[in-house]
Amino acid sequence: MRTFAVALVLASVAIAAPAFADVPAPVGVGMGAGAVPLVWSPALIAKVKTQIGIDEARAAALQPILARDIASRDSLQADATALDNIAKEEDKQAAEFKAMAELATEKKQRQEFNQFSNEMEGFSKRSEESAKNNREAARALNEPIRHMQAQIARHLARAAALKTALANNS
């Protein structure tokens, strides 16, 4: 029985050994005086090259998404500035209509000028609210932009590290 168990263990080791052929030795282990560096197998080299391509492709695929997010944020900020300027102009027009209402001699004219003034003040408030919403939406894009930039950097860093490892071990 004991002989059978020993034979079974040896057979298991013999069968499992080829499965470990593609696994690289840890860097720096066993590299004493006179040691011979291990060379990666062709299968492992192919896997590493494939992963480099995958990481570079992912970074490239994320670049246009990042560019659109940045363009959207910048557009929202520009729109907010434009809406602020429109609101200021509408406030100015409201004040002008109010001044005209005060100078009007007829009641109907005063009412019309006050109505115009009130409408311009309403337009101004809506323009200010839209500008505020655009600024908030632009700020909300900052976090996804930072996340996307970090994700791209991680993919490129991993590809660079794999390229270095490949150069050192092939």
C-alpha positions in Angstrom: 0.0 0.0 0.0 2.8 2.4 0.9 4.6 1.7 -2.4 1.3 2.4 -4.2 0.9 5.8 -2.5 4.5 6.8 -3.3 4.0 5.8 -6.9 0.8 7.8 -7.0 2.5 11.0 -5.7 5.3 10.6 -8.2 2.9 10.2 -11.0 0.9 13.3 -9.9 4.1 15.3 -9.8 5.1 14.1 -13.3 1.6 15.0 -14.7 1.5 18.4 -13.0 5.0 19.5 -14.0 4.1 20.6 -17.5 1.3 22.8 -16.2 3.9 24.9 -14.4 6.1 25.4 -17.4 4.5 28.8 -18.3 4.8 30.2 -14.8 7.8 32.6 -14.5 10.1 32.4 -11.6 9.7 35.3 -9.2 12.1 38.1 -10.0 15.2 38.1 -7.8 14.7 34.6 -6.3 17.6 32.3 -6.7 19.8 34.8 -8.4 22.9 34.3 -6.4 26.4 34.0 -7.6 26.7 31.7 -10.6 22.9 31.3 -11.0 21.5 31.2 -14.5 18.4 33.4 -15.1 15.3 31.6 -16.2 13.9 32.4 -19.7 10.2 32.7 -20.1 8.5 30.1 -22.3 7.2 31.0 -25.7 3.6 30.5 -24.5 4.1 32.9 -21.6 5.8 35.5 -23.9 2.7 35.2 -26.2 0.4 35.7 -23.2 2.3 38.8 -22.0 2.3 40.3 -25.5 -1.4 39.7 -25.8 -2.0 41.4 -22.4 0.1 44.3 -23.5 -2.1 44.7 -26.6 -5.2 44.4 -24.5 -4.1 47.1 -22.0 -3.0 49.5 -24.8 -6.3 48.9 -26.7 -8.3 49.6 -23.6 -6.5 52.8 -23.0 -7.0 53.8 -26.6 -10.7 52.9 -26.5 -11.1 55.1 -23.3 -9.4 58.1 -24.8 -12.4 59.3 -27.0 -14.8 58.8 -24.1 -12.5 60.9 -21.9 -12.3 63.6 -24.7 -16.1 63.7 -25.0 -16.5 64.0 -21.3 -14.0 66.9 -21.2 -15.6 68.6 -24.2 -19.1 68.2 -22.5 -17.8 69.7 -19.2 -16.1 72.6 -21.1 -19.3 73.2 -23.1 -21.5 73.3 -20.0 -19.1 75.8 -18.4 -19.1 78.0 -21.5 -23.0 77.7 -21.6 -23.2 78.8 -18.0 -21.0 81.8 -18.7 -23.2 82.7 -21.7 -26.4 82.3 -19.6 -25.0 84.5 -16.8 -24.3 87.2 -19.4 -27.9 86.8 -20.8 -29.3 87.0 -17.3 -27.4 90.3 -16.7 -28.7 91.7 -19.9 -32.2 90.7 -19.0 -31.9 92.3 -15.6 -30.7 95.5 -17.3 -33.7 95.4 -19.7 -36.0 94.8 -16.8 -34.6 97.9 -15.0 -35.0 100.0 -18.1 -38.7 99.0 -18.5 -39.2 99.7 -14.8 -37.7 103.2 -15.3 -39.9 103.7 -18.3 -42.9 102.7 -16.3 -42.1 105.3 -13.7 -41.9 108.0 -16.4 -45.0 107.0 -18.2 -47.9 109.4 -17.7 -50.7 107.0 -18.7 -51.8 104.1 -16.5 -52.0 101.6 -19.4 -48.4 102.4 -20.5 -47.1 102.0 -16.9 -48.9 98.6 -16.7 -47.4 97.5 -20.0 -43.9 98.6 -19.0 -44.2 97.0 -15.6 -45.4 93.8 -17.3 -42.4 93.8 -19.6 -40.2 94.4 -16.6 -41.7 91.5 -14.7 -41.3 89.3 -17.8 -37.6 90.2 -18.2 -37.0 89.6 -14.5 -38.6 86.1 -14.9 -36.4 85.4 -18.0 -33.4 86.5 -16.0 -34.2 84.2 -13.1 -34.7 81.2 -15.5 -31.4 82.1 -17.2 -29.6 82.3 -13.9 -31.1 78.9 -12.9 -30.0 77.3 -16.2 -26.5 78.7 -15.7 -26.5 77.2 -12.1 -27.6 73.8 -13.5 -25.0 73.9 -16.2 -22.2 74.7 -13.6 -23.5 71.8 -11.4 -23.5 69.4 -14.3 -20.0 70.5 -15.3 -18.8 69.9 -11.7 -20.5 66.5 -11.7 -18.4 65.5 -14.7 -15.1 66.2 -12.9 -15.2 63.0 -10.9 -15.9 60.7 -13.9 -13.1 62.5 -15.8 -10.6 62.0 -13.0 -11.7 58.3 -12.8 -11.3 57.8 -16.6 -7.9 59.5 -16.5 -6.7 57.2 -13.7 -8.1 54.2 -15.5 -6.2 55.1 -18.7 -3.0 55.7 -16.7 -3.4 52.3 -15.0 -3.7 50.5 -18.3 -0.7 52.3 -19.8 1.3 51.7 -16.7 0.5 48.0 -16.7 1.4 47.7 -20.4 4.7 49.5 -19.7 5.5 47.2 -16.7 4.7 44.1 -18.9 6.9 45.4 -21.6 9.7 45.9 -19.1 9.2 42.4 -17.7 9.1 40.9 -21.2 12.3 42.7 -22.2 14.0 41.4 -19.0 12.8 37.8 -19.3 12.8 36.9 -23.0 
